[in-house]
Amino acid sequence: MDKKELLTNKLYVVIIALICSILWGSAFPVLKISYDKLRILPEDIYSKILFAGMRFFIASILIFILVVVFLKISIKINKQTLKSLLILGLLQTSLQYFFFYNGLAYTTGIKGSILASSGTFFVVILAHFIYHDDKMNLKKTVGLISGFLGIFLVNWGKGGFNLHFSFRGEGFLIIAGLVSAFGTIIAKKLSKEIHPFIVTAWQMLLGSIVLLVVGISGAEKMLEFTPLTSGLLIYASFLSATAFSLWYALLKYNRAGEITLYKFMIPVSGSFLSVLLIPNEKFTVYMISALVLVASGIIFVNYKRKPIGNYKKSQH
């Protein structure tokens, strides 16, 4: 079975898409544990920015190695393209992960994995205004209502009619989702002109350099790594490089909607892994209900029924 056959085989497509989503979901408990082991306090903004910069710098190098050594693709870009990639890097890596890393420090891994899914729903809204062939319909509307209701519900307090919402925590994660949505629109446009792996590697590299410069200039002390925290950093970098590479490989041979619906596994895996790996994190009725609503919303907004003719053709 060659690469194209592997990436178009329905069973393997589902398995690879779920692996990507589980890898992304695992980032939430890994980062929470990293903060604890590195003794990074919630208010220590610069140390978190520095850690984020290290992660995505390593991830970008891993993707560059993949592109040059294994795919034999040139990574050269012109000045105009570099400018576009810098803008994307500032948005998709620098700004998004500034809000994401700092927001996650003020909330739980379960909440973080659910709230981070807001980016999927913001993309649907932006696409309605940007693309003439990607307008809202009843299915997407139901998905958005389900998703945002889940995001609202996950912030519901234990005592009844009160909201447990912190702008620096949950608010930052929702902003990160919005920034991610804008970045996704720009990345989609650039990926039509440049290989998606090249787009990902360059924007990660450029965005991570900004994070590193800001983090180093503001941090009171350098992060002190142990074998455990070094392993967590390498794993976080690996999951980003692997998941993005596999995901874009799937996008090359499959319709976006057919694989994006499997992103429902990101909040599911992120929540369950947080409960499993982080002490004192546990599900509540509100969180389970929110998780079901958000996961259902992701499936609704991305699911596209195959035409009968295409389905029959795919069976031969």
C-alpha positions as CSV (number, residue, x, y, z in Angstrom):
1,M,0.0,0.0,0.0
2,D,1.6,3.3,-1.1
3,K,1.2,6.7,0.7
4,K,-1.8,7.8,-1.3
5,E,-3.7,4.5,-0.8
6,L,-2.9,4.7,2.9
7,L,-4.2,8.2,3.2
8,T,-7.4,7.6,1.3
9,N,-8.3,4.2,2.8
10,K,-11.4,5.0,5.0
11,L,-10.3,2.9,8.0
12,Y,-6.8,4.4,8.0
13,V,-8.1,7.9,7.5
14,V,-10.3,7.6,10.6
15,I,-7.5,6.0,12.7
16,I,-4.9,8.8,11.7
17,A,-7.5,11.6,12.3
18,L,-8.3,10.2,15.7
19,I,-4.6,9.8,16.5
20,C,-4.0,13.5,15.6
21,S,-6.9,14.6,17.8
22,I,-5.8,12.5,20.8
23,L,-2.3,13.9,20.4
24,W,-3.7,17.5,20.5
25,G,-5.9,16.6,23.4
26,S,-3.0,15.3,25.4
27,A,-1.4,18.7,25.3
28,F,-3.7,20.0,28.0
29,P,-2.6,17.7,30.9
30,V,1.0,17.7,29.6
31,L,1.1,21.5,29.9
32,K,-0.6,21.6,33.3
33,I,1.9,19.1,34.6
34,S,4.8,21.0,33.1
35,Y,3.8,24.2,34.9
36,D,3.7,22.3,38.2
37,K,7.0,20.5,37.7
38,L,8.8,23.6,36.5
39,R,7.2,25.7,39.3
40,I,5.7,28.2,36.9
41,L,3.2,30.2,38.8
42,P,0.0,31.4,37.0
43,E,1.1,35.1,37.2
44,D,4.5,34.3,35.7
45,I,3.6,35.3,32.2
46,Y,7.2,35.4,30.8
47,S,8.1,31.9,31.9
48,K,5.0,30.4,30.2
49,I,5.8,32.4,27.0
50,L,9.4,31.1,27.1
51,F,8.2,27.5,27.5
52,A,5.8,28.0,24.6
53,G,8.6,29.4,22.4
54,M,10.8,26.4,23.2
55,R,8.0,24.0,22.3
56,F,7.2,25.5,18.9
57,F,10.8,26.2,18.0
58,I,11.6,22.5,18.5
59,A,8.4,21.5,16.7
60,S,9.3,23.7,13.7
61,I,12.8,22.1,13.4
62,L,11.2,18.6,13.5
63,I,8.9,19.6,10.6
64,F,11.7,21.1,8.6
65,I,13.7,17.9,9.0
66,L,10.7,15.9,7.8
67,V,10.3,18.2,4.8
68,V,13.9,18.3,3.7
69,V,15.1,14.8,4.6
70,F,12.1,12.6,3.9
71,L,9.8,14.6,1.6
72,K,12.7,16.2,-0.4
73,I,10.9,19.5,-0.6
74,S,12.7,22.8,-0.9
75,I,12.1,25.2,2.1
76,K,13.1,28.3,0.2
77,I,10.6,31.2,0.2
78,N,10.6,34.7,-1.3
79,K,10.4,37.9,0.6
80,Q,6.7,38.5,0.0
81,T,5.9,35.0,1.2
82,L,8.1,35.5,4.2
83,K,6.1,38.6,5.1
84,S,2.8,36.6,4.9
85,L,4.2,33.8,6.9
86,L,5.5,36.2,9.6
87,I,2.0,37.6,9.9
88,L,0.6,34.1,10.2
89,G,3.3,33.2,12.7
90,L,2.5,36.2,14.9
91,L,-1.2,35.3,14.8
92,Q,-1.2,31.5,14.8
93,T,1.8,30.9,17.1
94,S,2.8,34.0,19.0
95,L,-0.6,35.6,19.8
96,Q,-2.7,32.4,20.0
97,Y,-0.3,30.7,22.4
98,F,0.3,33.8,24.5
99,F,-3.4,33.6,25.3
100,F,-3.6,29.8,25.4
101,Y,-0.6,29.2,27.7
102,N,-1.6,32.0,30.1
103,G,-5.3,31.1,30.1
104,L,-4.6,27.4,30.8
105,A,-2.6,28.4,33.9
106,Y,-5.8,29.8,35.5
107,T,-8.2,27.0,34.8
108,T,-8.4,23.2,34.8
109,G,-7.2,20.8,32.0
110,I,-10.8,19.7,31.5
111,K,-12.1,23.2,31.1
112,G,-9.2,24.1,28.9
113,S,-9.7,21.2,26.5
114,I,-13.4,22.1,26.1
115,L,-13.0,25.9,25.8
116,A,-10.1,25.6,23.3
117,S,-12.6,24.0,20.9
118,S,-14.3,27.4,20.5
119,G,-11.9,28.0,17.6
120,T,-13.7,25.3,15.5
121,F,-17.0,27.3,15.9
122,F,-15.4,30.7,15.2
123,V,-14.0,29.3,11.9
124,V,-17.5,28.4,10.8
125,I,-18.8,31.9,11.6
126,L,-15.8,33.6,9.8
127,A,-16.2,31.3,6.8
128,H,-19.8,32.4,6.3
129,F,-18.6,36.0,5.8
130,I,-15.5,35.2,3.8
131,Y,-16.3,32.3,1.5
132,H,-19.3,32.4,-0.9
133,D,-19.5,28.6,-1.0
134,D,-19.3,28.0,2.8
135,K,-22.4,29.7,4.1
136,M,-24.4,28.9,7.3
137,N,-27.1,26.3,7.1
138,L,-29.5,24.6,9.5
139,K,-26.9,21.9,10.4
140,K,-24.1,24.4,11.1
141,T,-26.5,26.6,13.1
142,V,-27.5,23.6,15.3
143,G,-23.8,22.7,15.7
144,L,-22.9,26.3,16.7
145,I,-25.8,26.5,19.3
146,S,-24.7,23.1,20.7
147,G,-21.0,24.1,20.8
148,F,-21.5,27.5,22.4
149,L,-24.1,26.2,24.9
150,G,-21.4,23.6,25.9
151,I,-18.8,26.4,26.3
152,F,-21.3,28.4,28.5
153,L,-22.2,25.3,30.5
154,V,-18.6,24.3,31.4
155,N,-18.3,27.6,33.2
156,W,-21.5,27.0,35.3
157,G,-20.8,27.0,39.0
158,K,-21.4,24.2,41.4
159,G,-23.8,26.2,43.5
160,G,-26.5,26.7,40.9
161,F,-27.2,29.9,39.1
162,N,-23.7,31.5,39.1
163,L,-20.9,31.5,36.6
164,H,-17.3,30.6,37.5
165,F,-15.5,32.7,34.8
166,S,-12.1,34.3,34.9
167,F,-11.1,36.6,32.1
168,R,-7.4,35.7,32.5
169,G,-8.4,32.0,32.5
170,E,-11.5,31.0,30.5
171,G,-11.5,34.4,28.8
172,F,-8.0,34.0,27.5
173,L,-8.7,30.5,26.1
174,I,-11.8,31.8,24.2
175,I,-9.7,34.7,22.8
176,A,-7.1,32.0,21.8
177,G,-9.8,30.2,19.9
178,L,-10.8,33.4,18.1
179,V,-7.2,34.2,17.1
180,S,-6.8,30.5,16.0
181,A,-9.9,30.9,13.7
182,F,-8.4,34.0,12.0
183,G,-5.1,32.1,11.6
184,T,-6.8,29.1,10.1
185,I,-8.4,31.3,7.4
186,I,-5.0,32.9,6.5
187,A,-3.3,29.5,6.6
188,K,-5.9,28.0,4.3
189,K,-5.2,30.7,1.7
190,L,-1.4,30.3,2.0
191,S,-1.6,26.5,1.7
192,K,-3.1,26.8,-1.7
193,E,0.1,28.5,-2.9
194,I,2.7,26.8,-0.7
195,H,3.0,23.2,0.6
196,P,1.1,23.0,3.9
197,F,4.1,21.5,5.7
198,I,6.2,24.5,4.6
199,V,3.5,26.9,5.9
200,T,3.3,25.2,9.2
201,A,7.1,24.9,9.7
202,W,7.8,28.6,8.8
203,Q,5.0,30.1,10.8
204,M,5.9,28.0,13.8
205,L,9.6,29.0,13.5
206,L,8.9,32.7,13.1
207,G,6.2,32.8,15.8
208,S,8.3,30.8,18.2
209,I,11.3,33.2,17.8
210,V,9.0,36.1,18.9
211,L,7.9,34.1,21.9
212,L,11.5,33.2,22.8
213,V,12.7,36.8,22.5
214,V,9.8,38.1,24.7
215,G,10.1,35.3,27.2
216,I,13.9,35.6,27.6
217,S,13.7,39.4,27.9
218,G,11.1,39.3,30.6
219,A,11.8,36.1,32.6
220,E,13.3,36.7,36.0
221,K,15.1,33.4,35.8
222,M,15.7,30.7,33.1
223,L,13.6,27.5,33.4
224,E,15.4,24.7,35.2
225,F,14.7,21.4,33.4
226,T,14.9,18.0,34.9
227,P,14.8,14.7,32.9
228,L,11.0,14.7,33.5
229,T,10.3,18.2,32.4
230,S,12.7,17.9,29.4
231,G,10.7,14.8,28.4
232,L,7.4,16.7,28.7
233,L,8.8,19.6,26.5
234,I,10.1,17.1,23.9
235,Y,6.7,15.3,23.9
236,A,4.8,18.6,23.5
237,S,7.0,19.5,20.6
238,F,6.7,16.1,19.1
239,L,2.9,16.0,19.3
240,S,2.6,19.4,17.6
241,A,5.0,18.4,14.7
242,T,3.4,14.9,14.3
243,A,-0.2,15.9,14.5
244,F,0.1,18.9,12.2
245,S,2.1,16.8,9.6
246,L,-0.3,13.9,9.7
247,W,-3.3,16.2,9.6
248,Y,-2.1,18.1,6.6
249,A,-1.3,14.9,4.8
250,L,-4.9,13.8,5.3
251,L,-6.1,17.2,4.1
252,K,-4.2,16.7,0.8
253,Y,-6.2,13.6,-0.1
254,N,-9.5,14.0,1.7
255,R,-12.2,16.6,2.0
256,A,-11.7,18.9,5.0
257,G,-15.2,18.2,6.4
258,E,-14.8,14.5,6.3
259,I,-11.8,14.5,8.7
260,T,-12.4,17.7,10.7
261,L,-15.5,16.1,12.3
262,Y,-13.0,13.8,14.1
263,K,-11.7,16.8,16.0
264,F,-14.5,16.1,18.5
265,M,-12.0,13.8,20.1
266,I,-9.7,16.7,21.1
267,P,-11.9,17.9,24.0
268,V,-12.9,14.3,24.8
269,S,-9.3,13.0,25.0
270,G,-8.1,16.2,26.7
271,S,-10.8,16.0,29.4
272,F,-10.3,12.3,30.1
273,L,-6.5,12.5,30.1
274,S,-6.7,15.5,32.5
275,V,-8.8,13.5,34.9
276,L,-6.4,10.6,34.6
277,L,-3.1,12.4,34.9
278,I,-3.8,15.6,37.0
279,P,-4.5,15.3,40.7
280,N,-7.8,16.7,42.0
281,E,-9.3,17.1,38.5
282,K,-12.6,15.3,38.2
283,F,-15.7,15.5,36.1
284,T,-18.9,17.2,37.2
285,V,-22.4,16.9,35.7
286,Y,-21.9,20.3,34.1
287,M,-18.6,19.4,32.6
288,I,-19.8,16.0,31.2
289,S,-22.9,17.8,29.7
290,A,-20.6,20.5,28.2
291,L,-18.3,18.0,26.7
292,V,-21.2,16.1,25.0
293,L,-22.6,19.4,23.6
294,V,-19.2,20.7,22.3
295,A,-18.2,17.3,20.8
296,S,-21.7,17.1,19.2
297,G,-21.4,20.6,17.9
298,I,-18.0,19.9,16.2
299,I,-19.5,16.8,14.5
300,F,-22.6,18.8,13.4
301,V,-20.7,21.8,11.8
302,N,-18.3,19.5,9.9
303,Y,-20.4,16.5,8.9
304,K,-21.2,16.4,5.2
305,R,-23.3,13.5,3.8
306,K,-21.7,11.9,0.8
307,P,-23.7,11.9,-2.4
308,I,-25.0,8.4,-3.2
309,G,-23.1,8.3,-6.5
310,N,-19.8,9.1,-4.8
311,Y,-20.5,6.6,-2.1
312,K,-21.1,3.8,-4.6
313,K,-18.0,4.8,-6.6
314,S,-15.9,4.7,-3.4
315,Q,-16.8,1.0,-2.9
316,H,-15.0,-0.1,-6.1
